Amino acid sequence: LRSPPLPRSPNGRGAGARGLPMAVAAVVPLHTGAGRTSSAASTASAASLPFRFLALPLLLAAAVLLLEGCSEDGPSVENEITTPKVTTEAPTTSSGTVFADRAGSFLVIGDWGWDAEVHGEIKSTACQQAIADAMHKSMEYLGDVKFVINVGDSFYPDGVANKSDPQWETKWRQIYSETLRSVPWYSVYGNHDLHHDPCICTDDIAECAQVNPDTSNLDYFFMPNTSYFVEHADLGLEVIALDMNDLWASHTCMWTPCPEKCAANLKNRTKAAFDFFYERVAESEAENLLVFSHYPTDYFWGFPQFLDELRNASSHHIEYFGGHRHNVDQRSTTSTSPNNNWLVGGGGGWGCEGYGEEQGFVVGEIGTDGNVTTYPVLVDFDICCTHKKE
């Protein structure tokens, strides 16, 4: 394990957010067409315990790789658990975190719902469990995690059929600790999540198996609609969730019972998501916007307006998160500088990319000065995959 200096990404705007209170207020005006608005408060503060952060350097490069989100490896049922070794970013303060004076923090993960029958190179739950354990340790260490951002592909290979589906228990509740599930998981659908979910064949959002508009119901993800926003005024930020699954429609709808309806729904929902994003950027008064969908920025090469808006730092600082490709890095995505973005698809649910060995999640810290800084927390690659990067 190595401990070089933290490769910091000073991502925030740094003005107008001093003295923010620590409580979370999740006020959720739903996406246009949902027809309802809910508001609730959900807080959790885990007890702090010693957890020494060790660093992996962020590898910065300009290359943009357009890689497929899943391989077609055959099924396997191996399930041997190994003991995880965790590597994380190094601390920069005496308290062991980026900000000594912090308003709150959050975690980001994607592509994690490993399945014993159908999966890629990852051959057991060991990788997903190691990442879940590292998330738990980070949450306890930080002591002020307000929410988890989940970019989808939560249930490989085909999603859940309803809220009684046993995969909620076996792939989520039994893997991620009660502490981790004591805060809202802001989520979107990934392409795999839609295969057998009734959401793909209906216009009625209430029929969607993952949709849950109740912030107090922590037995499921928080997802009031396929696209939505959550305002955390006390943290000086807004979370914007976008359903962009039309980007992978040809690889998704073939696995559903309604290919034509699937294609129409994905097209309409993605168009609505773009419009919704532009609307929130124009109307939001938040200093920081945390934007996420299932897809990394390099998948939006055909949508230059969207990429330009992700780069626009004139009114907000924007942190963008996407998954689908199975690694945790910034070198494979399209830059959104002077703002920031991450690929967070290395959640241990399917496989590993040939170009990288980074499996884990991302931590975001919110300073009381309004700055947001993000960094990866990575597990031992050998727990997850056997190949070495190309």
C-alpha positions as CSV (number, residue, x, y, z in Angstrom):
1,L,0.0,0.0,0.0
2,R,1.3,3.4,-0.9
3,S,0.7,6.8,0.6
4,P,1.7,9.6,-1.8
5,P,0.3,13.1,-1.3
6,L,-3.4,13.5,-2.0
7,P,-4.1,14.4,-5.7
8,R,-6.7,16.9,-4.7
9,S,-9.4,18.2,-7.0
10,P,-10.4,21.6,-5.7
11,N,-13.8,21.5,-7.2
12,G,-15.9,24.0,-5.3
13,R,-16.7,27.7,-5.9
14,G,-15.9,28.7,-2.3
15,A,-18.2,31.6,-1.7
16,G,-21.6,32.2,-0.1
17,A,-22.0,29.0,1.9
18,R,-20.3,29.7,5.2
19,G,-21.9,28.6,8.5
20,L,-24.2,26.0,6.9
21,P,-26.1,23.9,9.5
22,M,-25.4,20.1,9.6
23,A,-29.0,18.8,9.2
24,V,-30.3,17.5,5.9
25,A,-33.5,18.9,4.4
26,A,-34.6,16.8,1.4
27,V,-37.2,18.8,-0.5
28,V,-38.2,17.1,-3.7
29,P,-40.2,18.8,-6.4
30,L,-40.7,15.9,-8.8
31,H,-39.9,15.8,-12.5
32,T,-42.6,17.4,-14.8
33,G,-45.5,15.0,-15.2
34,A,-45.2,13.3,-11.8
35,G,-48.0,15.4,-10.4
36,R,-47.0,15.5,-6.8
37,T,-44.4,17.1,-4.5
38,S,-43.1,15.6,-1.3
39,S,-40.8,16.9,1.4
40,A,-39.1,15.2,4.3
41,A,-36.0,15.3,6.4
42,S,-33.7,12.4,6.7
43,T,-30.5,12.6,8.7
44,A,-27.9,10.2,10.0
45,S,-24.5,10.7,11.6
46,A,-22.4,7.6,12.2
47,A,-20.0,7.5,15.1
48,S,-16.4,8.3,14.1
49,L,-13.8,5.6,14.4
50,P,-10.1,5.5,13.4
51,F,-9.6,4.6,9.8
52,R,-6.3,5.5,8.3
53,F,-6.6,6.7,4.7
54,L,-4.0,5.5,2.2
55,A,-3.6,6.9,-1.2
56,L,-3.8,5.8,-4.8
57,P,-2.8,8.5,-7.2
58,L,-5.3,9.8,-9.7
59,L,-4.1,9.1,-13.2
60,L,-4.7,12.1,-15.4
61,A,-4.8,11.6,-19.2
62,A,-6.6,13.2,-22.1
63,A,-7.7,10.1,-23.9
64,V,-11.5,9.4,-24.2
65,L,-12.4,5.7,-24.4
66,L,-15.7,4.7,-25.8
67,L,-16.0,1.3,-24.2
68,E,-19.0,-1.0,-23.9
69,G,-20.6,-1.2,-20.4
70,C,-20.7,-5.0,-20.1
71,S,-18.8,-7.9,-21.5
72,E,-20.4,-11.1,-22.6
73,D,-18.5,-13.5,-20.4
74,G,-20.3,-16.8,-19.6
75,P,-22.1,-17.5,-16.3
76,S,-20.3,-18.8,-13.2
77,V,-21.4,-19.7,-9.8
78,E,-18.2,-19.5,-7.8
79,N,-18.7,-17.7,-4.5
80,E,-15.5,-17.8,-2.5
81,I,-15.1,-14.9,-0.1
82,T,-11.7,-13.4,0.5
83,T,-10.6,-10.8,3.0
84,P,-10.5,-7.3,1.5
85,K,-7.6,-4.9,1.7
86,V,-8.7,-1.4,1.3
87,T,-6.9,1.6,-0.2
88,T,-8.2,5.1,-0.1
89,E,-7.2,8.7,-0.5
90,A,-4.8,10.3,2.0
91,P,-6.1,12.8,4.5
92,T,-4.9,16.4,4.4
93,T,-6.0,17.6,7.9
94,S,-5.3,16.5,11.4
95,S,-8.8,15.0,11.5
96,G,-7.9,12.8,8.6
97,T,-10.3,14.3,6.1
98,V,-10.1,16.9,3.3
99,F,-12.0,19.7,5.2
100,A,-11.4,20.3,8.9
101,D,-14.6,22.4,8.9
102,R,-17.1,20.4,6.9
103,A,-20.9,20.8,6.4
104,G,-21.4,17.2,5.3
105,S,-20.3,14.4,3.0
106,F,-21.7,11.9,0.5
107,L,-20.8,8.6,-1.2
108,V,-21.2,7.6,-4.9
109,I,-21.4,4.1,-6.3
110,G,-22.6,2.3,-9.4
111,D,-22.8,-1.1,-11.2
112,W,-22.8,-3.2,-8.1
113,G,-25.6,-5.8,-8.0
114,W,-23.6,-9.0,-8.6
115,D,-25.5,-12.1,-9.6
116,A,-24.3,-15.7,-9.1
117,E,-25.7,-17.0,-12.4
118,V,-25.0,-14.2,-14.8
119,H,-21.9,-12.0,-14.5
120,G,-18.7,-11.0,-16.2
121,E,-15.1,-11.4,-15.0
122,I,-16.0,-10.9,-11.3
123,K,-16.6,-14.4,-10.0
124,S,-18.1,-13.9,-6.5
125,T,-19.6,-11.4,-4.2
126,A,-16.2,-10.8,-2.6
127,C,-15.6,-7.6,-4.6
128,Q,-19.0,-6.1,-4.0
129,Q,-18.7,-7.0,-0.3
130,A,-15.2,-5.5,0.0
131,I,-16.5,-2.2,-1.5
132,A,-19.6,-2.3,0.8
133,D,-17.3,-2.8,3.8
134,A,-15.1,0.1,2.7
135,M,-18.1,2.3,2.3
136,H,-19.2,1.4,5.8
137,K,-15.8,2.3,7.3
138,S,-15.7,5.6,5.3
139,M,-19.2,6.5,6.6
140,E,-18.3,5.8,10.2
141,Y,-15.0,7.7,9.8
142,L,-16.6,10.7,8.2
143,G,-19.5,10.8,10.6
144,D,-21.6,13.1,8.5
145,V,-22.6,11.3,5.4
146,K,-26.0,12.7,4.3
147,F,-26.8,10.5,1.3
148,V,-25.5,7.9,-1.2
149,I,-25.7,8.6,-4.9
150,N,-26.3,5.3,-6.9
151,V,-25.9,5.6,-10.7
152,G,-27.7,2.3,-11.4
153,D,-27.2,-1.3,-12.6
154,S,-28.1,-2.1,-9.1
155,F,-29.5,-5.6,-9.9
156,Y,-27.7,-7.7,-12.5
157,P,-28.6,-9.1,-14.9
158,D,-32.3,-8.0,-15.3
159,G,-33.4,-5.7,-12.5
160,V,-36.1,-6.4,-9.9
161,A,-39.8,-7.2,-10.8
162,N,-41.4,-5.5,-7.8
163,K,-40.8,-4.4,-4.2
164,S,-41.1,-7.9,-3.0
165,D,-38.4,-9.2,-5.3
166,P,-35.9,-11.2,-3.1
167,Q,-33.0,-9.4,-4.8
168,W,-33.7,-6.3,-2.6
169,E,-32.6,-8.5,0.3
170,T,-29.8,-10.6,-1.3
171,K,-28.1,-8.0,-3.4
172,W,-28.6,-4.8,-1.3
173,R,-29.7,-5.2,2.3
174,Q,-27.5,-8.2,3.0
175,I,-24.5,-6.6,1.4
176,Y,-24.6,-3.0,2.6
177,S,-24.8,-2.4,6.3
178,E,-27.7,-0.9,8.1
179,T,-25.6,2.1,8.8
180,L,-25.1,2.6,5.0
181,R,-28.8,2.2,4.5
182,S,-29.7,4.7,7.2
183,V,-29.5,7.6,4.7
184,P,-31.3,8.0,1.4
185,W,-29.9,6.3,-1.6
186,Y,-30.6,8.7,-4.5
187,S,-30.8,6.4,-7.5
188,V,-31.5,6.1,-11.2
189,Y,-32.1,3.1,-13.5
190,G,-29.2,1.5,-15.3
191,N,-29.8,-0.4,-18.5
192,H,-29.7,-3.8,-16.7
193,D,-32.2,-2.6,-14.1
194,L,-34.9,-2.2,-16.9
195,H,-34.9,-5.6,-18.5
196,H,-37.6,-7.2,-16.3
197,D,-38.8,-4.1,-14.5
198,P,-42.5,-3.2,-15.3
199,C,-41.3,0.4,-15.6
200,I,-40.0,-0.2,-19.1
201,C,-43.4,-1.2,-20.5
202,T,-45.6,1.4,-18.9
203,D,-46.4,5.1,-18.8
204,D,-47.4,4.9,-15.2
205,I,-44.4,5.7,-13.0
206,A,-46.2,4.2,-10.0
207,E,-45.7,0.7,-11.6
208,C,-41.9,1.1,-11.6
209,A,-40.4,-1.4,-9.2
210,Q,-37.6,1.0,-8.0
211,V,-39.6,4.1,-7.8
212,N,-40.2,5.3,-4.2
213,P,-41.2,8.9,-3.4
214,D,-41.0,8.5,0.4
215,T,-37.7,9.8,1.8
216,S,-38.6,8.2,5.2
217,N,-38.9,4.7,3.6
218,L,-35.3,3.6,3.7
219,D,-36.2,0.0,2.9
220,Y,-35.8,1.0,-0.8
221,F,-33.9,3.6,-2.8
222,F,-35.3,7.1,-3.0
223,M,-36.4,7.6,-6.6
224,P,-39.6,9.7,-6.9
225,N,-39.5,9.6,-10.7
226,T,-37.1,8.5,-13.4
227,S,-35.6,12.0,-13.4
228,Y,-35.9,14.3,-10.3
229,F,-34.0,16.7,-8.1
230,V,-33.4,17.0,-4.4
231,E,-32.6,20.3,-2.8
232,H,-30.2,20.4,0.2
233,A,-30.4,24.1,1.0
234,D,-28.5,23.7,4.2
235,L,-25.6,22.2,2.3
236,G,-25.7,24.7,-0.5
237,L,-26.3,22.1,-3.1
238,E,-28.9,20.4,-5.3
239,V,-28.8,16.7,-6.5
240,I,-30.1,16.2,-10.0
241,A,-30.9,12.6,-11.2
242,L,-31.3,11.9,-14.9
243,D,-32.7,8.9,-16.8
244,M,-30.5,8.8,-20.0
245,N,-31.1,5.2,-20.9
246,D,-31.9,6.0,-24.5
247,L,-28.1,6.1,-25.0
248,W,-28.2,2.3,-24.7
249,A,-31.7,1.5,-26.0
250,S,-30.6,-0.9,-28.8
251,H,-28.8,-3.0,-26.2
252,T,-31.6,-2.8,-23.6
253,C,-35.0,-3.2,-25.3
254,M,-34.1,-6.5,-26.9
255,W,-34.1,-8.0,-23.4
256,T,-37.6,-6.7,-22.5
257,P,-41.1,-8.1,-23.2
258,C,-42.0,-4.9,-25.0
259,P,-39.2,-3.8,-27.4
260,E,-41.2,-1.1,-29.2
261,K,-42.7,0.4,-26.1
262,C,-39.3,0.2,-24.4
263,A,-37.7,2.2,-27.3
264,A,-40.5,4.9,-27.1
265,N,-40.3,5.2,-23.3
266,L,-36.5,5.5,-23.3
267,K,-36.5,8.1,-26.0
268,N,-39.2,10.2,-24.3
269,R,-37.7,9.9,-20.8
270,T,-34.2,10.8,-22.1
271,K,-35.5,13.9,-23.9
272,A,-37.4,14.9,-20.8
273,A,-34.2,14.4,-18.8
274,F,-32.2,16.8,-21.0
275,D,-35.0,19.4,-20.8
276,F,-35.2,18.9,-17.0
277,F,-31.4,19.3,-16.6
278,Y,-31.4,22.6,-18.6
279,E,-34.3,23.8,-16.5
280,R,-32.7,23.1,-13.2
281,V,-29.4,24.7,-14.3
282,A,-31.3,27.8,-15.2
283,E,-33.6,27.9,-12.1
284,S,-31.5,26.5,-9.3
285,E,-30.1,28.9,-6.7
286,A,-27.7,26.2,-5.3
287,E,-24.0,26.9,-5.4
288,N,-23.2,23.3,-6.2
289,L,-25.1,20.9,-8.5
290,L,-24.4,17.1,-8.1
291,V,-25.7,15.7,-11.4
292,F,-25.8,11.9,-12.2
293,S,-27.1,9.4,-14.7
294,H,-26.1,5.9,-15.6
295,Y,-23.7,7.0,-18.3
296,P,-20.3,8.7,-18.2
297,T,-19.6,11.9,-20.0
298,D,-17.9,10.3,-23.0
299,Y,-21.2,8.7,-24.0
300,F,-22.6,12.2,-24.7
301,W,-20.4,13.0,-27.6
302,G,-23.5,13.5,-29.7
303,F,-25.0,16.0,-27.3
304,P,-22.5,19.0,-27.3
305,Q,-25.0,21.3,-25.6
306,F,-25.2,19.0,-22.6
307,L,-21.4,18.8,-22.3
308,D,-21.1,22.5,-22.6
309,E,-23.6,23.0,-19.8
310,L,-21.8,20.5,-17.6
311,R,-18.7,22.7,-18.2
312,N,-20.5,25.9,-17.4
313,A,-19.2,27.3,-14.1
314,S,-20.8,30.8,-14.4
315,S,-23.6,30.1,-12.0
316,H,-22.9,26.8,-10.3
317,H,-20.1,24.3,-9.7
318,I,-21.2,21.0,-11.2
319,E,-20.0,17.6,-10.2
320,Y,-21.2,14.9,-12.6
321,F,-21.2,11.1,-11.9
322,G,-21.8,8.2,-14.3
323,G,-21.3,4.5,-14.4
324,H,-22.0,1.8,-17.0
325,R,-18.3,1.2,-17.7
326,H,-16.7,-0.8,-14.9
327,N,-14.0,1.3,-13.4
328,V,-13.5,4.3,-11.1
329,D,-11.5,7.0,-12.8
330,Q,-11.5,10.4,-14.5
331,R,-9.1,9.6,-17.3
332,S,-11.5,7.7,-19.5
333,T,-14.3,10.3,-19.5
334,T,-14.7,13.5,-21.5
335,S,-13.5,16.5,-19.5
336,T,-16.0,18.9,-18.1
337,S,-13.4,21.4,-16.8
338,P,-13.5,23.8,-15.1
339,N,-16.2,21.7,-13.4
340,N,-15.6,18.0,-12.6
341,N,-16.8,14.5,-13.4
342,W,-16.2,10.9,-12.4
343,L,-16.8,7.4,-13.8
344,V,-18.0,5.4,-10.8
345,G,-19.0,2.1,-12.4
346,G,-16.5,-0.1,-10.5
347,G,-18.9,-1.2,-7.9
348,G,-18.1,-4.9,-8.1
349,G,-21.2,-6.1,-9.9
350,W,-20.1,-7.3,-13.3
351,G,-16.5,-7.1,-14.4
352,C,-13.3,-5.0,-14.7
353,E,-12.1,-2.9,-17.6
354,G,-8.9,-3.9,-19.5
355,Y,-7.5,-0.4,-19.1
356,G,-7.8,0.0,-15.4
357,E,-7.7,-1.7,-12.0
358,E,-9.8,0.7,-9.9
359,Q,-12.8,-0.8,-8.2
360,G,-14.5,1.1,-5.4
361,F,-16.5,4.3,-4.9
362,V,-16.2,8.0,-4.6
363,V,-16.4,10.2,-1.5
364,G,-17.6,13.8,-1.7
365,E,-16.8,16.3,1.1
366,I,-18.7,19.6,1.4
367,G,-16.8,22.4,3.1
368,T,-18.6,25.1,5.1
369,D,-17.0,27.5,2.6
370,G,-19.0,26.0,-0.2
371,N,-16.2,23.9,-1.8
372,V,-16.9,20.4,-2.8
373,T,-14.0,18.0,-3.1
374,T,-14.3,14.4,-4.4
375,Y,-11.9,11.5,-4.3
376,P,-11.9,7.7,-4.9
377,V,-11.8,4.9,-2.3
378,L,-10.5,1.7,-3.9
379,V,-10.2,-1.9,-2.8
380,D,-7.5,-4.4,-3.6
381,F,-8.0,-5.2,-7.3
382,D,-7.0,-8.8,-6.8
383,I,-10.2,-9.4,-4.9
384,C,-12.2,-8.4,-7.9
385,C,-10.5,-9.5,-11.1
386,T,-7.5,-11.5,-12.2
387,H,-6.3,-9.7,-15.3
388,K,-3.8,-6.9,-15.3
389,K,-4.5,-3.7,-17.0
390,E,-3.5,-3.4,-20.7
